[in-house]
């Protein structure tokens, strides 16, 4: 085999390798290509996910507001309870004073 034949054989082998590589690449892209139906389904899934995230955000905001309202109500109820307990303590103290006064008046 002389030099010219070697160059042509090498060129043919390289061309065949290039053609096989290109065909394999085309075949892989053809088989893994996303169809329009799949794209539509992906769009629907993306929209559903977006809606679910918005719904989650709204729900979290509602629960945060509700928690704040309930905390405020709890604080108000505790303040009212403390005021009622203070009033009850004062009333008991006054009742004890009145009992002591009545006992002193009855003994005198």
LINDAUR-V171516 format. One record per backbone hydrogen bond with DSSP energy under -1.0 kcal/mol. CO is the residue of the C=O (numbers start at 1). NH is the residue of the N-H. Records with the same first field share a line. If there is no record, write none. Layout:
BEGIN
CO = NH + NH
END
This chain:
BEGIN
2 = 6
3 = 7
4 = 8
5 = 9
6 = 10
7 = 11
8 = 12
9 = 13
10 = 14
11 = 15
12 = 16
13 = 17
14 = 18
15 = 19
16 = 20
17 = 21
18 = 22
19 = 23
20 = 24
21 = 25
22 = 26
23 = 27
24 = 28
25 = 29
26 = 30
27 = 31
28 = 32
35 = 39
36 = 40
37 = 41
38 = 42
39 = 43
40 = 44
41 = 45
42 = 46
43 = 47
44 = 48
45 = 49
46 = 50
47 = 51
48 = 52
49 = 53
50 = 54
51 = 55
52 = 56
53 = 57
54 = 58
55 = 59
56 = 60
57 = 61
58 = 62
59 = 63
60 = 64
61 = 65
62 = 66
63 = 67
64 = 68
65 = 69
66 = 70
67 = 71
68 = 72
69 = 73
70 = 74
71 = 75
72 = 76
73 = 77
74 = 78
75 = 79
76 = 80
77 = 81
78 = 82
79 = 83
80 = 84
81 = 85
82 = 86
83 = 87
84 = 88
85 = 89
86 = 90
87 = 91
88 = 92
89 = 93
90 = 94
91 = 95
92 = 96
93 = 97
94 = 98
95 = 99
96 = 100
97 = 101
98 = 102
99 = 103
100 = 104
101 = 105
102 = 106
103 = 107
104 = 108
END
